[in-house]
Structures are given as structure tokens and as C-alpha cells.
Amino acid sequence: MTPNFDRTVYELITDEIKKAGGNKKRLIFTSGGLVWAGSASEAITEDSPFNPHPFVQTRIQITKELLANKDVYGTVVAPVMVYGSDTLRYTTYFEQAEKGKVVVQGNGSNILANVHVDDVADAYVRIVEADPHVVTGQIFLLAEDRKASVLEVAQAFALAAGFKGKIETGQPWFIPIFDTNLLVDSSKAKRVLGWNPSRKDITVEAPILYKSWKASGLPATF
């Protein structure tokens, strides 16, 4: 999603809500973990400082506007790197493995927390079914329990595709905002929503994800 797309959709929806009138409506905005400034040593929470990177400024602005909007029951969901189903997350490692050469951006030591798309969907259901007064004005970070490094993810995906060689590192990041650490504490979602991710470890899911990707016939992506 581009920043302009986020802004356009948000304004269209809020305008329609105003026109509709009637009962107060729920509005859930999907942000993402990258709007927070991560570090290698400390997990981010909903109260952590925001990331100053220009790419995420629109999402930060929308988050602040929605949480201050008294005309709706506003909630912000912030999943991290969403994988599974047709998201195609990290499938580039499957494709590289089949071609016999796997390359990781950076040195591979940074951690980008992950969450399965089914567990994100479960969080949405829980928010919709919750007492609106409990979730209004709240942000919920979503991440699975395992905090795997980028290299560990690449190794698991490459192995699932039958790759037995050495993974190369050091390639510059093609999307610079991913050159960061994103350790995430999802205890608030667990405590308030009763959310508990069914998938705990993306590296364990790799063989299933490989079979799903092959069956889909879809192109690979990061």
C-alpha cells in the first residue's frame, strides 16, 4: 500500500460514515509494525516512539486522527510481517533456492517479527466482537512468539525448497525501511482481546508455505 492510497481510503470511509449518520460505527485501521522505531535489544509496544521514516508518516497521521475521532469506535491493528496464504511473504527465498542461489539483504542478523495472516484475521474478529468501549482508542500490535532473524527465515525457506548450499549475505536492502530490527511485544492483544497466535514460528511453517506457494502458481516476492 502506498501512503496516498492509505490516506485516500481513510478519507473516503470517514466521509461515508458521516453521510450515513445513525448509530456510531466501528472503524478499524490496518497500520503495521514498521511505524515504530525498532531496536536490536528492546521489543516495541504500542507506547514505543514512532519511526521517523517518511514512508510511514501517513499511517502515523491516520492512526492519531482515528484515535482522536469521537464520531466512530476507532481501533488500530498493527500486524508486522504478515505471511501465509496468498500474501507471498518471503517466497523469493523459495524461488532463489530452486535456481540454486539464495541471497539475503544485509547480514541477515536483523529481526523482523512475523505473524500469520490467519492470526491477523482472528484479531479482527475479536475486535469486532468485543465491547466497543474496550477497544475504542486502542492500538494492537500483532506478532507470533518466535523472533527469527532474516537469515533464519531464509535458511528455513531455502531448506523447504530443497536448497543445501550456503546462503549469501551482504546485498544492499532494496527497501531500506526493512533494514531495521522489529522485535514486538503483543502482550496487550493477548491480554485485552484474548488473542493467541495459532502459528508460533514461521520457520516451522516453511514446508507448508512452500507447498502452498507451488500450488498457487503465483510469482515470488519478499
For each residue, the residues with C-beta under 8 A, 3 or more apart:
1: 5 6
2: 5 6
3: 6 7 55 57 58 59
4: 7 8 58
5: 1 2 8 9
6: 1 2 3 9 10 58 59 62
7: 3 4 10 11 58 61 62
8: 4 5 11 12
9: 5 6 12 13
10: 6 7 13 14 29 62 65 66
11: 7 8 14 15
12: 8 9 15 16
13: 9 10 16 17 27
14: 10 11 17 18 27 69 72
15: 11 12 18 19
16: 12 13 19 20
17: 13 14 20 25 27 71 72
18: 14 15 21 71
19: 15 16
20: 16 17 25
21: 18
22:
23:
24: 71 72 73 132
25: 17 20 72 73
26: 72 73 74 75 127 128 132
27: 13 14 17 66 69 72 73 74 75
28: 74 75 76 77 124 127 128
29: 10 62 63 66 74 75 76 77
30: 76 77 78 79
31: 35 59 62 63 76 77 78 139
32: 35 56 59 78 79 80
33: 36 38 44 78 79 80 81 113 141 143 182 184
34: 51 53 55 56 80 177 178 180 182
35: 31 32 50 51 56 59 60 63 78
36: 33 44 48 49 50 51 78 182
37: 44 48 49 50 51 52
38: 33 44 51 180 181 182 183
39: 42 181 183
40: 110 111 181 183
41:
42: 39 183
43: 183 184 185
44: 33 36 37 38 48 141 182 183 184 185
45: 48 141 185 187 188
46: 78 138 139 140 141 188
47:
48: 36 37 44 45
49: 36 37
50: 35 36 37 56 60
51: 34 35 36 37 38 56 60 177
52: 37
53: 34 56 57 177
54: 57
55: 3 34 177
56: 32 34 35 50 51 53 59 60 177
57: 3 53 54 60 61
58: 3 4 6 7 61 62
59: 3 6 31 32 35 56 62 63
60: 35 50 51 56 57 63 64
61: 7 57 58 64 65
62: 6 7 10 29 31 58 59 65 66
63: 29 31 35 59 60 66 67 76 139
64: 60 61 67 68
65: 10 61 62 68 69
66: 10 27 29 62 63 69 72 74 76
67: 63 64 74 76 137 138 139
68: 64 65
69: 14 27 65 66 72 74
70:
71: 17 18 24
72: 14 17 24 25 26 27 66 69
73: 24 25 26 27 132 135 136
74: 26 27 28 29 66 67 69 136 137
75: 26 27 28 29 127 135 136 137 138 139 140
76: 28 29 30 31 63 66 67 138 139 140
77: 28 29 30 31 120 123 124 127 139 140 142
78: 30 31 32 33 35 36 46 139 140 141 142
79: 30 32 33 82 115 120 123 141 142 143
80: 32 33 34 112 113 114 115 141 142 143 182 184
81: 33 89 112 113 114 115 182
82: 79 87 89 114 115 116 117 120
83: 87 89 90 114 115 116 117 202 205 209
84: 87 89 116 117 118 199 205 209 212
85: 117 118 212
86: 216 218
87: 82 83 84 117
88: 91 213 218 219 220 221
89: 81 82 83 84 114 221 222
90: 83 93 94 153 154 157 202 209 222
91: 88 94 95 157 209 213 218 220 221
92: 95 96 220 221 222
93: 90 96 97 102 153 154 157 158 161
94: 90 91 97 98 157 158 160 161 209 210 213 214 220
95: 91 92 98 99 220
96: 92 93 99 101 102 103 158 163
97: 93 94 100 102 157 158 159 160 161 162 163
98: 94 95 161 162 163
99: 95 96
100: 97 163 165
101: 96 165 168
102: 93 96 97 154 158 163 165 167 168
103: 96 167 168 169 171
104: 107 108 150 151 154 167 168 169 171
105: 108 150 171 172 173 174 178 179
106: 109 110 150 169 170 171 172 173 179
107: 104 110 151 169 170
108: 104 105 149 150 151 152 154 167 169
109: 106 149 150 151
110: 40 106 107 149 150 179 180 181
111: 40 147 148 149 150 181 182 183
112: 80 81 150 178 180 181 182
113: 33 80 81 143 144 147 182 183 184
114: 80 81 82 83 89 143 144 146 148 153 202
115: 79 80 81 82 83 119 120 142 143 144 197 199
116: 82 83 84 119 120 144 197 198 199 202 205
117: 82 83 84 85 87 120 121
118: 84 85 121 122 198 199
119: 115 116 122 123 142 144 195 197 198 199
120: 77 79 82 115 116 117 123 124 142
121: 117 118 124 125
122: 118 119 125 126 195 198
123: 77 79 119 120 126 127 140 142 189 193 195
124: 28 77 120 121 127 128
125: 121 122 128 129
126: 122 123 129 130 193 194 195
127: 26 28 75 77 123 124 130 135 140 193
128: 26 28 124 125
129: 125 126
130: 126 127 134 135 192 193
131: 134 135
132: 24 26 73 135 136
133: 136
134: 130 131 138 192
135: 73 75 127 130 131 132 138 140 192 193
136: 73 74 75 132 133
137: 67 74 75
138: 46 67 75 76 134 135 188 192
139: 31 46 63 67 75 76 77 78
140: 46 75 76 77 78 123 127 135 186 188 189 192 193 195
141: 33 44 45 46 78 79 80 184 185 186 188 189
142: 77 78 79 80 115 119 120 123 184 186 189 195 197
143: 33 79 80 113 114 115 184 185 186 197
144: 113 114 115 116 119 197 199 200 201 202
145: 197 200 201
146: 114 200 201 202 203 204
147: 111 113 183 184
148: 111 114 152 153 156 201 202 203
149: 108 109 110 111 152 153
150: 104 105 106 108 109 110 111 112 153 154
151: 104 107 108 109 154 155 167 169
152: 108 148 149 155 156 203
153: 90 93 114 148 149 150 156 157 202 203
154: 90 93 102 104 108 150 151 157 158 167
155: 151 152 158 159 167 203
156: 148 152 153 159 160 202 203 204 206
157: 90 91 93 94 97 153 154 160 161 206 209 210
158: 93 94 96 97 102 154 155 161 163 167
159: 97 155 156 162 163 164 206
160: 94 97 156 157 206 207 209 210
161: 93 94 97 98 157 158 210
162: 97 98 159
163: 96 97 98 100 102 158 159
164: 159
165: 100 101 102
166:
167: 102 103 104 108 151 154 155 158
168: 101 102 103 104 171
169: 103 104 106 107 108 151
170: 106 107
171: 103 104 105 106 168
172: 105 106
173: 105 106 176 178 179
174: 105 222
175: 178 222
176: 173 179
177: 34 51 53 55 56 180
178: 34 105 112 173 175 222
179: 105 106 110 173 176
180: 34 38 110 112 177
181: 38 39 40 110 111 112
182: 33 34 36 38 44 80 81 111 112 113
183: 38 39 40 42 43 44 111 113 147
184: 33 43 44 80 113 141 142 143 147
185: 43 44 45 141 143 188
186: 140 141 142 143 189 190 195 197
187: 45 190 191
188: 45 46 138 140 141 185 191 192
189: 123 140 141 142 186 192 193 195
190: 186 187 193 194 195 196
191: 187 188
192: 130 134 135 138 140 188 189
193: 123 126 127 130 135 140 189 190
194: 126 190
195: 119 122 123 126 140 142 186 189 190
196: 190
197: 115 116 119 142 143 144 145 186 200
198: 116 118 119 122
199: 84 115 116 118 119 144 202 204 205
200: 144 145 146 197 204
201: 144 145 146 148 204 205
202: 83 90 114 116 144 146 148 153 156 199 205 206
203: 146 148 152 153 155 156 206
204: 146 156 199 200 201
205: 83 84 116 199 201 202 208 209
206: 156 157 159 160 202 203 209 210
207: 160 210 211
208: 205 211 212
209: 83 84 90 91 94 157 160 205 206 212 213
210: 94 157 160 161 206 207 213 214
211: 207 208 214 215
212: 84 85 208 209 215 216
213: 88 91 94 209 210 216 218 220
214: 94 210 211 217
215: 211 212
216: 86 212 213
217: 214
218: 86 88 91 213
219: 88
220: 88 91 92 94 95 213
221: 88 89 91 92
222: 89 90 92 174 175 178
